[in-house]
Amino acid sequence: MEERLSDLGEAELLRRLAAWAPAGQFEDDAALLEERSGRLLVINTDVLVEGVHFSDATMGARDLGWRAAAANLSDLAAMGCRQVVGLTVGLVAPGPTPWPWVAGVYDGLAEALQRYGGSLLGGDCCRGDQRLLAVTALGHVGEGPIRRGDGRPGDLLVSSGPHGLSRLGLALLRQEPEVYAAGFEGTALAARAVASHRRPQPRFDAVAALEASRPAAVPWRVGGCDSSDGLLASVAAIASSSHCTALLDRQRLPQDPDLAPLGSAVRWCLEGGEDFELVLALPAAWAGALCRQLPGCSRIGELQTKEHPSAAGEVLWSDDRSPVKASGAAFHHFD
């Protein structure tokens, strides 16, 4: 029986597709290209598909445009980008799609670019059976790149901010019973959570703080990625690419404190996804300096030498060395 994408999953699919690219090219959030001037250009592409990544039930057109831009810009920040060049946008939609919906999407895209810099550079459009946005973002690296594979044993793992709020926002928009039973409806927390889901903020400020906090004697070497796929997946990706094992501290999980009453709080912190924070692996002195300078930044664990070849990418609790197990509730492509 021939294999199907649902059998492979996203990670195995990407591993196989990487055979058509230069070695290591698929290991990061985006691609790095060196220009003739010596500057590093970051290029990233994301696809947002109706019914998979968005729906009219949870998001209006303008918020969708902002979110499409922000998801791509977050990947630029996750590579160490400080300057946004711009976006290209491919639009696929059925013929009966109302023009005001399209205009709203592009208003949201433009609003994000006005906030973070760069221009709408072009794109394409085509008729299709469902709405789809394919966005490519371009930007320039600042002081140095951030790569998933640049972590080393002994590095501390830090998060630029708390996790789980976007997942709460999605739960509220979906009217999931748990959040209503907890009494979150109509609260300031609910408004903050919905805004976090609809209007994520790419962490260019964290990159600026990273550059400003680097101790003079410490050379540039930063492992990291963003947490759009969830905190646990991000930590595992850094550990795997860096050929390390990761230890997470149960007492230091970057859980939004207002989520504590929820039974799903820890799971949403680890696997909720779409928080778009930066997860970084840094030498201890630099990690400490960054956390002192960047509000909301916290140490969450460390990388250590893998104990056996298959341990690369393994994530363990630091107190008892037991595996940090995924619940299976995280989003998976091709399921």
Order of alpha helices (4+ residues) and beta strands (2+ residues): alpha-beta-beta-alpha-beta-alpha-beta-beta-beta-alpha-alpha-alpha-alpha-beta-alpha-beta-alpha-beta-alpha-beta-beta
